[in-house]
Amino acid sequence: MTRRQDVDAVVVGSGPNGLAAAWTLARAGRSVVVVEGAETAGGGCRTLEVLLPGHRHDVCATVLPLLAASPFAATSGLLADGTVELLTPEVSFAHALGADRAVAVHRSLEATVDGLGRDGPAYRRLVAALVARADTLVGDVLSSHRSWPSDPVALAAFGRLAVQSATSLARRFDQDGGPAVLAGLAAHAGRPLNAPLTGGLALFLAVLAHHVGWPLAAGGTSTVTSALLTRLADLGVEVETGTTIRSLDDLDAWGPPRWVFLDVTPRQFADLAGSRLRPRQRRAYAHYRYGPGVHKVDWVLSGPVPWLSQVCRAAPTVHLGGDFRSVARTLSEVAAGRHPVRPSCIVVQPSVIDPSRAPAGRHVLWATCPVPHGSTCDVTDRVEDELEQVAPGFRDLVVARASTTAAASETSNPNHVGGDINGGAATLGHALVGPRPRFDPYRTPLPGVWLCSSSVPPGGGAHGMSGWLAAQSALGAQAARASKNGRSARRGTSERNILP
């Protein structure tokens, strides 16, 4: 067991980013300890029997296109040895437009274009060139944005579209199918659809749908955490759960360590740092802007969801909320601090592709919807009303249910400030530089302290990139200092040799 006095780095928080940072440091030969306040590791990447034994619900991260495309996952071999099995559906997601009408984005671009009818050609023009260069584009988007891109032409083409709002991109279509697809995708950010960058998020998620699909992990996303923990154990990394860090001073028990990596959001960093930060620095982190909250409902069902639309029955992920205008109205109401009567929902039915999630004859289901930041309101009835509109008889199948308000989400996971599961509002500034304008978004004003959460580039999602990039940044900075000191020492030796 690693003695505390010998630890090079302490990672606070065991979400995918914290574990990715720990793996990167340990692979580079550093001794590392991961400290987690919860009793189990994984953060938002966990699967629990929330309602009944044998019925496995993902507590947060569930659909994993970002993991499938993650350069960290490729580098670490996380998906290569079969430990984590990603199940990729042919229908990435469906969007219900009415009681028995829906559109879908398939893994196949051609199938998607055909299904969108008159909107198909416009969809092809929007995404086809980006899908063709997705191998390099995805890596450039999921980067720290501090180095020259590997495919500047593709990134520039994407960037011209990405800064636009979903409302602007929706004008390219003649019917309601294409705009509905964009609305459902952009709703993952929880921001009004006329806000900048909402079009970019929608477009990137669409590209991923065709490039790697929208897979789920067989057995639940906890398999991703288990695979990372196994790799860390092989490297001698100790993971302490049930240990809450309330101040950076608490970390002196480890040496103090040379490095501290915080898989926490900026407001939590300000609290941990306390008086170590200057007042102006503290204000910058304490006043970091968070996004809307998320309300989640989990169900156990006695049968599959009785969707009227056949394509919804084939899709593990279904977006609810109606046409583009309806989704836009919902998100604008949330931004104004109101709870919409008709929420815009993301529904996940893993049993479509993964029967291991529940006993034979049973199904698990969950849905999330944006609500005002910090909401304590239970909107389960409104979510179920939406499901009843497109799947009549749904309520008759409910065996058990559990609701998690935005406020309760923060209680169970402190990184979900106000119920914001993405680590901050999806703004251009946050996407490019994180909480403060710095060339290195991972470095904090405190020597040796680094942020590695979803609040720094490339942002939210179960991809591990923020932790991987933060650790690389620290290792690179150390190597640069060593090189500089070596050059200085050689120059000093040479100078001494010529002195009389």
Backbone hydrogen bonds, N-H to C=O, Kabsch-Sander energy under -0.5 kcal/mol:
donor,donor_aa,acceptor,acceptor_aa,energy
6,D,3,R,-2.1
7,V,4,R,-1.2
8,D,31,S,-1.2
9,A,31,S,-2.0
10,V,259,W,-1.8
11,V,33,V,-2.9
12,V,10,V,-0.6
12,V,261,F,-3.1
13,G,11,V,-0.7
13,G,35,V,-3.0
19,L,15,G,-2.5
20,A,16,P,-2.1
21,A,17,N,-2.4
22,A,18,G,-2.2
23,W,19,L,-2.4
24,T,20,A,-2.3
25,L,21,A,-2.3
26,A,22,A,-2.6
27,R,23,W,-2.5
28,A,24,T,-1.0
29,G,26,A,-1.8
30,R,25,L,-2.3
33,V,9,A,-1.9
34,V,238,E,-3.0
35,V,11,V,-3.1
36,E,240,E,-3.3
42,G,14,S,-0.8
45,C,42,G,-2.6
46,R,44,G,-0.7
48,L,57,H,-2.8
50,V,48,L,-1.6
55,H,52,L,-1.9
56,R,54,G,-0.6
56,R,357,R,-2.8
57,H,48,L,-3.0
57,H,55,H,-0.6
59,V,46,R,-2.3
60,C,44,G,-0.5
60,C,46,R,-0.5
60,C,61,A,-0.6
61,A,44,G,-2.0
64,L,215,P,-3.3
68,A,64,L,-2.1
69,A,65,P,-1.6
70,S,66,L,-0.6
70,S,67,L,-0.9
74,A,70,S,-1.9
75,T,71,P,-2.8
76,S,72,F,-2.8
77,G,73,A,-0.7
78,L,73,A,-1.5
79,L,73,A,-0.7
80,A,77,G,-1.0
81,D,77,G,-0.9
84,V,78,L,-0.6
85,E,83,T,-0.6
86,L,84,V,-0.6
87,L,85,E,-0.5
87,L,216,L,-3.5
88,T,86,L,-0.7
92,S,90,E,-0.8
92,S,105,V,-1.3
93,F,105,V,-1.5
94,A,317,T,-2.0
95,H,103,V,-3.1
96,A,319,H,-2.4
97,L,95,H,-0.5
97,L,101,R,-2.4
98,G,101,R,-1.8
103,V,95,H,-2.2
105,V,93,F,-2.4
106,H,104,A,-0.6
107,R,90,E,-3.1
112,T,108,S,-1.6
113,V,109,L,-2.6
114,D,110,E,-2.5
115,G,111,A,-2.0
116,L,112,T,-1.4
117,G,114,D,-1.2
119,D,116,L,-2.0
120,G,117,G,-1.8
123,Y,119,D,-2.0
124,R,120,G,-2.5
125,R,121,P,-2.4
126,L,122,A,-1.6
127,V,123,Y,-2.1
128,A,124,R,-2.6
131,V,127,V,-2.7
132,A,128,A,-2.2
133,R,129,A,-0.8
133,R,130,L,-0.5
134,A,131,V,-1.5
136,T,133,R,-0.8
137,L,133,R,-2.5
138,V,134,A,-2.3
140,D,136,T,-1.8
141,V,137,L,-2.4
142,L,138,V,-2.6
143,S,140,D,-0.6
143,S,141,V,-1.2
155,L,151,D,-2.4
156,A,152,P,-2.4
157,A,153,V,-2.2
158,F,154,A,-2.5
159,G,155,L,-2.9
160,R,156,A,-2.0
161,L,157,A,-0.9
161,L,158,F,-0.7
162,A,158,F,-3.1
163,V,159,G,-1.6
164,Q,161,L,-1.5
166,A,193,L,-0.8
167,T,193,L,-2.1
169,L,165,S,-1.9
170,A,166,A,-2.2
171,R,167,T,-0.7
171,R,168,S,-0.9
172,R,169,L,-1.7
173,F,170,A,-1.7
180,A,176,D,-1.6
181,V,177,G,-2.0
182,L,178,G,-2.0
183,A,179,P,-2.6
184,G,180,A,-2.5
185,L,181,V,-1.9
186,A,182,L,-3.0
187,A,183,A,-1.9
188,H,185,L,-1.5
189,A,186,A,-2.1
190,G,187,A,-0.8
195,A,192,P,-2.0
198,T,195,A,-1.5
199,G,164,Q,-1.7
200,G,162,A,-1.2
200,G,164,Q,-0.8
201,L,197,L,-2.2
202,A,198,T,-2.0
203,L,199,G,-2.5
204,F,200,G,-2.6
205,L,201,L,-2.5
206,A,202,A,-1.9
207,V,203,L,-2.4
208,L,204,F,-2.4
209,A,205,L,-1.7
210,H,206,A,-1.2
210,H,207,V,-0.5
211,H,207,V,-2.3
212,V,208,L,-2.5
213,G,208,L,-1.9
216,L,87,L,-2.0
217,A,62,T,-0.5
218,A,85,E,-3.2
220,G,217,A,-2.2
223,T,220,G,-1.8
224,V,221,T,-1.3
225,T,221,T,-1.2
226,S,222,S,-2.7
227,A,223,T,-2.0
228,L,224,V,-2.0
229,L,225,T,-2.6
230,T,226,S,-2.1
231,R,227,A,-1.8
232,L,228,L,-2.3
233,A,229,L,-2.5
234,D,230,T,-2.0
235,L,231,R,-1.1
236,G,233,A,-1.5
237,V,232,L,-2.8
238,E,32,V,-1.3
240,E,34,V,-3.4
240,E,238,E,-0.6
241,T,239,V,-0.6
242,G,38,A,-2.9
243,T,36,E,-2.7
244,T,242,G,-0.6
246,R,244,T,-0.6
248,L,272,L,-2.3
250,D,247,S,-1.7
251,L,248,L,-1.4
252,D,249,D,-1.7
253,A,250,D,-1.2
254,W,251,L,-2.1
255,G,252,D,-1.9
258,R,8,D,-0.7
259,W,8,D,-2.2
260,V,448,G,-2.8
261,F,10,V,-2.6
262,L,260,V,-0.5
262,L,450,W,-2.9
263,D,12,V,-3.0
263,D,261,F,-0.7
264,V,262,L,-1.4
268,Q,265,T,-0.6
269,F,265,T,-2.1
270,A,266,P,-2.4
271,D,267,R,-1.7
272,L,268,Q,-2.6
273,A,269,F,-2.7
274,G,270,A,-2.1
276,R,273,A,-2.1
277,L,274,G,-1.4
282,R,278,R,-3.0
283,R,279,P,-2.2
284,A,280,R,-1.7
285,Y,281,Q,-1.6
286,A,282,R,-3.0
287,H,283,R,-2.2
288,Y,285,Y,-1.3
290,Y,288,Y,-0.5
293,G,371,V,-1.7
294,V,419,G,-0.7
295,H,369,C,-2.7
296,K,404,T,-2.4
297,V,367,A,-2.5
298,D,402,A,-2.9
299,W,365,L,-3.2
300,V,400,A,-2.4
301,L,363,H,-3.3
302,S,397,L,-2.2
307,W,305,V,-2.0
308,L,390,V,-2.3
313,R,309,S,-1.0
314,A,310,Q,-0.8
314,A,311,V,-0.5
315,A,311,V,-0.5
315,A,312,C,-0.6
318,V,347,V,-2.7
319,H,94,A,-3.1
320,L,345,C,-2.8
322,G,96,A,-1.0
327,V,323,D,-2.3
328,A,324,F,-2.8
329,R,325,R,-2.4
330,T,326,S,-2.1
331,L,327,V,-2.4
332,S,328,A,-2.0
333,E,329,R,-2.0
334,V,330,T,-2.0
335,A,331,L,-2.2
336,A,332,S,-1.4
337,G,334,V,-1.9
338,R,333,E,-2.8
345,C,320,L,-1.1
345,C,343,P,-0.6
346,I,368,T,-2.5
347,V,318,V,-3.2
347,V,345,C,-0.5
348,V,366,W,-2.9
349,Q,316,P,-3.0
351,S,364,V,-0.6
352,V,349,Q,-1.7
353,I,350,P,-1.8
354,D,350,P,-2.9
357,R,354,D,-1.5
358,A,355,P,-1.1
362,R,359,P,-2.3
363,H,301,L,-2.1
365,L,299,W,-2.0
366,W,348,V,-1.8
367,A,297,V,-2.1
368,T,346,I,-2.1
369,C,295,H,-1.8
371,V,293,G,-2.4
374,G,418,G,-3.1
375,S,372,P,-2.0
379,V,377,C,-0.7
383,V,379,V,-2.0
384,E,380,T,-2.7
385,D,381,D,-2.1
386,E,382,R,-1.8
387,L,383,V,-1.9
388,E,384,E,-2.5
389,Q,385,D,-1.4
390,V,386,E,-1.0
390,V,387,L,-0.5
391,A,387,L,-2.1
394,F,391,A,-1.5
396,D,393,G,-0.6
397,L,393,G,-0.6
397,L,394,F,-2.0
398,V,395,R,-1.1
399,V,300,V,-3.3
400,A,300,V,-1.4
402,A,298,D,-2.1
404,T,296,K,-3.1
407,A,375,S,-2.4
409,S,405,T,-1.9
410,E,406,A,-1.4
411,T,407,A,-1.4
412,S,408,A,-1.8
413,N,409,S,-1.9
416,H,413,N,-2.6
417,V,415,N,-1.6
419,G,416,H,-2.4
420,D,417,V,-1.8
421,I,419,G,-0.8
423,G,420,D,-0.6
425,A,289,R,-1.8
427,T,425,A,-2.2
431,A,427,T,-2.1
432,L,428,L,-1.9
433,V,429,G,-2.8
434,G,429,G,-0.8
434,G,430,H,-0.9
436,R,433,V,-0.7
438,R,436,R,-1.2
443,R,440,D,-0.7
444,T,449,V,-1.9
449,V,446,L,-2.1
450,W,260,V,-3.0
450,W,448,G,-0.5
451,L,442,Y,-2.9
452,C,262,L,-2.5
456,V,453,S,-1.6
459,G,456,V,-1.9
463,H,461,G,-1.6
464,G,461,G,-0.5
468,W,464,G,-2.2
469,L,465,M,-3.0
470,A,466,S,-2.1
471,A,467,G,-2.3
472,Q,468,W,-2.1
473,S,469,L,-2.4
474,A,470,A,-2.1
475,L,471,A,-2.5
476,G,472,Q,-2.8
477,A,473,S,-2.4
478,Q,474,A,-2.2
479,A,475,L,-2.4
480,A,476,G,-2.4
481,R,477,A,-2.1
482,A,478,Q,-2.4
483,S,479,A,-2.4
484,K,480,A,-2.4
485,N,481,R,-2.9
486,G,482,A,-2.2
487,R,483,S,-2.3
488,S,484,K,-2.4
489,A,485,N,-2.4
490,R,486,G,-2.3
491,R,487,R,-2.4
492,G,488,S,-2.6
493,T,489,A,-2.2
494,S,490,R,-2.2
495,E,491,R,-2.5
496,R,492,G,-2.2
497,N,493,T,-2.0
498,I,494,S,-0.9
498,I,495,E,-0.7
499,L,495,E,-0.6
499,L,496,R,-0.9
